[in-house]
């Protein structure tokens, strides 16, 4: 499985950061959150950090979750 890709960020003039994914707006961070993001993105894997901050981060348990009894479709023919 490959890591996240297609993310980019841009510093805005009003001390904010705009994060895009494949050219579309994914998040805008302002104030203290923007500062924390910039520190983290410059010290680690930028693509992974942006995926996590935008909520587009897959945890790897999606395949197992579809088989969980709570997520299975119920058969309407069974009462």
matplotlib code that plots the C-alpha trace (Angstrom):
import matplotlib.pyplot as plt

x = [0.0, 1.4, 1.4, -0.8, 0.0, -1.5, -1.4, 0.0, -0.1, 0.2, 0.9, -1.6, -1.0, -3.3, -1.2, -3.3, -2.4, -4.5, -4.2, -5.3, -5.6, -5.3, -6.1, -9.2, -9.4, -9.2, -8.7, -7.8, -5.9, -5.6, -3.9, -2.2, -3.3, -1.6, 1.6, 1.5, 0.9, 3.8, 6.2, 5.0, 4.9, 8.5, 9.9, 8.2, 6.7, 4.7, 2.2, 1.4, 1.1, -1.3, -3.4, -3.7, -4.6, -7.3, -8.8, -8.0, -5.8, -6.6, -5.8, -5.5, -8.5, -11.1, -11.0, -11.5, -14.3, -16.5, -16.7, -17.8, -21.3, -22.4, -21.4, -22.9, -26.0, -29.0, -30.9, -34.4, -35.8, -34.8, -37.2]
y = [0.0, 3.4, 6.4, 9.5, 11.7, 14.7, 17.1, 20.6, 23.5, 27.3, 29.9, 32.7, 36.3, 36.4, 33.8, 30.9, 27.8, 26.3, 22.6, 21.2, 17.6, 17.1, 20.8, 21.0, 22.7, 20.2, 22.4, 25.9, 26.3, 29.6, 31.0, 28.5, 25.5, 26.8, 27.3, 23.8, 22.4, 24.3, 23.0, 19.4, 19.5, 20.8, 18.2, 15.0, 13.4, 16.3, 14.1, 12.0, 15.1, 16.8, 13.7, 13.4, 17.1, 17.0, 13.8, 11.9, 9.4, 5.7, 3.7, 0.3, -1.3, -0.5, -4.1, -5.7, -3.2, -4.2, -7.7, -6.6, -7.7, -4.1, -3.2, -6.2, -5.6, -7.4, -9.8, -8.4, -11.9, -13.0, -11.7]
z = [0.0, -1.0, 1.2, 0.7, -2.2, -4.1, -1.2, -1.3, 1.1, 0.7, 3.3, 3.1, 3.9, 7.0, 9.0, 7.6, 5.7, 2.8, 2.2, -1.1, -2.4, -6.1, -6.7, -4.5, -1.2, 1.7, 4.7, 5.9, 9.1, 11.0, 14.0, 16.4, 14.4, 11.3, 13.3, 14.7, 11.3, 9.8, 12.5, 12.0, 8.1, 7.9, 10.3, 9.0, 5.9, 4.5, 2.6, 5.6, 7.9, 5.4, 5.1, 8.9, 9.3, 6.7, 7.9, 4.7, 6.6, 6.3, 9.3, 7.5, 9.3, 6.6, 5.2, 8.6, 9.5, 6.5, 7.9, 11.4, 12.2, 12.8, 9.2, 7.3, 5.4, 6.8, 4.6, 4.1, 3.5, 7.0, 9.7]

ax = plt.figure().add_subplot(projection="3d")
ax.plot(x, y, z, "-o")
ax.set_aspect("equal")
plt.show()
